[in-house]
């Protein structure tokens, strides 16, 4: 990487950390950030090409600082720590997960030899500068029609902000600021600058039908998802409503209300209240122990929606372990990570074994040595990081069964 490009990345990271001059806002403040944080007018700084693969004066498509939209995002969002979602070892414990797992293929023995392919660990965003490639197996989003050849960070996140309706965006909309307190003509942006209704997903031929979800995080200084088990304060995203409906912009076939053959998919969405399952969730501690209380029952691996669109009411719940009520609902992110995980189908846990202790990657799996391919095999802290730094056997026991039981209690 040329020194001038590195300087731009450092400057952008500093803006994310310290906020824009004269403002407490971060680089992404809910609306469009400053243009030269992502774009270069002439592929030149001090006469040196920002992209060394192109001549000075000839920039990338859209005049981006990276070879493509996702590479531009990862210029600042690669690494571990605050707002980083692509580490070099699986240690980015963000709620959405770590794109590191899109570079790892695991093989294991369980009644035969099996492969957990890197391409099946999450969303295959294309970031050529960072070695992330198009999904080799599918041409469009499962349950929908978004083309995999164009999938990137900008497919879900609107890099220029944008919100349906009128009003100047004056804040991020991710941290519980009360929108009713704003003067007329001012609004907060969408949670995590997610695309709103009518967003094109980065394509001129696509059109989101459903608006952005309501969710809230405690603050931009929070680094990792936590429910008090791995040190630090309790801090987690609180999901309010509309998450599954928003996912349905690309995966509508997986919503029970719209799926062909209704009833053949797991219910998810605003209408899918937990009802009596909320009681089971609150009682369930682990396999063989069902004496929990509602005030301490929240588990980061099995989140839920509060069925509430009021961010000021949701915000305090992000530093409690309060479990669901009967009106809470299951959503796509109850079982899946939004970005990627160590497990097939971006699962929050390994779906394909009876016991959590038999998850893969495991310490008994082949390590990354020949003949395992370069992206294959267990390395470093893969096993511990796959469950966000938690020793699941020590915490839950050797015979802890699938975390489906947090709601269904069949163990």
N, C-alpha and C positions, 0 to 999 in steps of 0.2 A: 504494500500500500504506500503510495506516495506520501511524503511528509505533510504536504498541504491538505490532503484528504483526511489524514489522521487529525490534523489541527481542527478541521471543520467538525469532525466527529466529537472531539473533546469539547469544543465550544457548544455544540448542541447538547451534549450530556450535561454540561454545566448549567445550561438554561433549564433543562429538565429538573436539575437538583435545586437550583436557587431561585427559579422563577424569573420572569421577565423584569427588566428594569422598571422600577416604579410600580410594581404590581406583585401581589402574592400568588399570581397564577403561574402554573407550570407551562412548559412548552405547548402542550395540547391543553388549551383552556376551554375546550368545549366547542370552539369554532376553528377557523383557519389559523394556523400558526404563521410565523414569519416565513416568507416564501423561500429565502435562501437557506433555510434549515433543511430543505428537501430538494431544492432545485438549483441548478447552475445555469446561468444565461448563456455562457460561451464555452463550457468545459475548460475553464481556465482560471487560475488564480496566480497572479504574479508571473504569468507567462508559462506556468507549468500545468500540464493537463491533469485535471482532477481524476478522470478515468484514463489510465495510462494505455488502455487498449484502443483509444480513439485519439485522433489528432486534435490539437487545440482548435477550438471553433466548431467542432462537431460533437455535440452532446448525445447522451442517451435519449431514447424515446421519452417524450414529455419533459426533456431537459432535467431528468432526475440525477441525483448524486450517485445512485446505484444503477446497476444494469437493468433493473426492473423494480416495480413498486415495492415488493417485499424485501429485496436487498436494501433498498433505501430505508425502510423501516428498521431493519436489523443493524444498520450502521450504528444506531443508538440503542437498540433493544436486545442486542446479543450480550451474553454474559450472565452473571448471577447478581442478585440484589434487586434493588427497587426498580420495578417496571421492566425487568429483563425477563424474556420468555424463551431464550435459546442459550442455555449454558453449555459448557463443554463436558459436563459430567452428570447431568440430570438433577442438579441442585437448585434449579429455579422453581421454588415451591409456590408459584403463583396459583390463584384459583383456576385459571385456564389451563395450566399445565405447561410443559417444557417441550419445545420442538426438538430438543436433543434426541428424544425417543424416535423421531422420524429418521434418525441415522443409525439405529440399532436393530439388528435382526437377531433373534434368539432361537436356538434349537434345543429341544429337550425330549426326554424319553418318558412316555406315559402311555402304556399299552401301544407301543410303536413310537416311531420318530415323528416329531411334529416341528413345525416352524412358525414362529411368531414374527411375521415379516415387518420390516420398518415401515413399509407403505400402508400397513393396516393399523398403525398406532395413533392416527389422528388425521387432521386436515393436511393434505399434501400441498402446502403453499409452495409456489415456485419462487426460489430466491437463488439465482445462478451464482451470485458472488459468494454464497455460503453453502453451496452444495445441496440445496434442497430442490427436489425435482418433482415434475408432474407425476401423479398417480399412474403407474404403469398398467393397472388392471381395469380401471373404469373410465368411461368417457364423460360422465356427468354425475351430479350429486345423487346419491341413493335416495329414492323417494321423491326426486325432483328432476330438474333439467339444467342446473347450472353447469357449464362446461368445465371439466377439470383442467383443460389446457390454459385456462385463464385464472385459476384459483390463486389468490394472494391475500395478504393482510387487508388490502383495500376491498376485497370481496365482501367483508363483513363490517369493517371499520371505515367510516367516511373520513379520509384524511383531511378534508377541508371543512369538517364539521357538518353543518347543515342540519336543519330541523324543520319538519313540516309545519307550516303556518308562518305567520308574520312575527317579527321581533328581532332585535339585535341580541346575539348570544353574548352574555356577559360573564359566564362561568361554566365550569365543566359539567355540572349535573351529575357527578359521580359521588359526591360526598355529603349529601343530605341537606344542602342549602335549601331554604324554604322558598319555593318559587312564588308563593302568594305575597311575599314581602317585596317583590320587585316592582319598580315603577312601570306604568303602562309602556308597552313597546320594547320591554326587555325580557329575555328568557334565558334559562340555563340550557346548555346543550344536552344531548342524550348521554346516557350511561356509557362510558368508555367509547365515546364518539361512534356508537353503533349506527349503521345506516337506518334511516327512518323510512316510513312508507313513501313509495315512489323513488327511493334510491335505486340506482342502476347497477349496484354490485360491481362497479368498475367497468361495466359493459354498456354500450349504447343500446343493446337489444334486450336488456333485462329490466325487470321492474319489480321492486319489492311491493307486496300487497299489504303486509302487516307492519305496524309501527314498532319502534324500539321498545324494549322491555323497561320496566321500572325495577331498579336495583340500586343498592347504595353500599359504599365502602366507608370505613371509618376515617381514613385520611390518606393522603398520598405519601406519607412517611412510612406507612405499613408496607412491609416487604412481602411476607409470606402468609399464606392461609394457615390459620392456627386455631385450635380449640382448647388450648391450654395444656396439651400433652407433651409438647416438644420444647418447652421453655418459653419465656416471654409472656406477654399479656395475651389474653383471649382476644382474637380479632379475626373476623371473617366477613365476607360479603353477605349481605342480607338481600335475598331475592324477593321481590314484591309480587309482580304479576307479568304476564305476557311473554315470558321467555320462550316457551315452547311454540307459541304462535309466531314469534319472530324467527325461530329456527325453521319454521315451516315455510318461510320465504324460499328456501332451497330444498327442504326435506319434508314437504307437506304430506307425503304418503305415509309418514310415520305418526301422524296425529290421528288418534282414534276417530275423531269427529269427521275426518276427511278421507281416511284410508279405504281403498277398495277392499272388500272383505272385512268390514268393521268387526272389531273384536279379536282380530288375529294379530294385533300389535298391543304393546303395553300402553295402557291409558296414560296420557300426558296432556297437560294444558290447564287453563283456568277453570274449566268445568269439571276437572277430575279431582274432587276433594278427597282428602285422606279419610274423612269420616272416622269410623271406628279404628282404622289403622293408625291414627295418631296416638291412640292409647297404647297400642303395641309398641310403637316407636319410642314413646316416653318410658315405658317399662323396661325395654330391652337394653341390657348392658353388654352382654356377650353370650355366646353359646352356653347354656346351662345356668344363666343368671338373668332373671327378669324382675328385679326389684328396684329399678331406676325410678327417678322422679322427673317430672316435667321441667323443673328449673335447671337440671344439669344433664339433659339427655342429648343435646345437639352433638352430632358426629360429623366431622368435616367430610368424610367419605360419602355421606348420604344427606346432602342438603335438600331443601324443599322450598317452595314459594309460600309466602305468608298470605297470599291472596289480598294484598293491600297495595294501593297505588300512592299512598301518602309517604313521601320520603322522610319527612320529619318524624313520623311515627315509627318508621322502620329503623332509622339510624341507631337509636339506643340499643337495639337488639343485637348489633354487631359486636358488642363486648359482653354479651351474656351467653349462656349455654341453654337458653330457653328452647324447648322442643316445639313441635307443631301443635296446632289446635285442630279440631275437627274440620274447620274451614280451610286449612292449609291444603296445598295441592302438590302433586308430583309433577315434575317437569323433566325436560330432556337432560338437564344438568344434574338431576338427582343421581343418575347412573353414569354419565359421560363427562369427560373434560372437553372444554370448548376448543382448545388448541391441540393437545396431544398428551398421551400418557404412555407408560411402559407396557400397557396391555392392549390386546386386540380391541378394535373398535373404540379406541380412546376411552376404555372403561376406567372407572375410578378404582376398581379392584379387578382381579383376574376372574372373569366370568366362567372359565372353562374347567374349574376343578371343584371338588367337593369341599376341600379345606383350604382356608387362606394360606396355611403353611405350605401348600403345594402350588402356590403361585409361581409363575415364571415371568421374569428371570428369577432364578434361585441359585444358591451357592453351589448346587450340584450340577448346574448346566455347563456346557462347554465354554471355555474362555476364548478370548479373541486371539487365537493362534491358528496357523495353518492346520487343516484345510478349511477352517471357518473363513468366510469371505471378510474383507477388510471392515465392513460395517457390522460384522456378526460377533456374537459371543459376549459373555459377561465380563465387564471390566470395572475396576475401581469400586465405587460404592453403589453400583447399579441396583443391587438387591435392596439396600436400605433406602435409597432415594426413590425407588419405585413406589414406596408408601410414605413419601414425604418425611423421611428421616425417622420413621417409627418402626421399632422392632415389634412386628405384629404378633409373633409367637410369644414373646415375653409379656406383651400387654394383654392379648386376648386369649392366649393359650394355644397349645398344639392342635387342638381339635375344633378351633373356631371355624364355623362353616360360612358359606357365602354371605356377604353383607346384604343380600336380598332380605335376609331374615330381620334386618332392622325394622322393616315395615311388616313383614309377613310372618315372622316368628314361627317357622316350621321346624326349628331345630331343638 
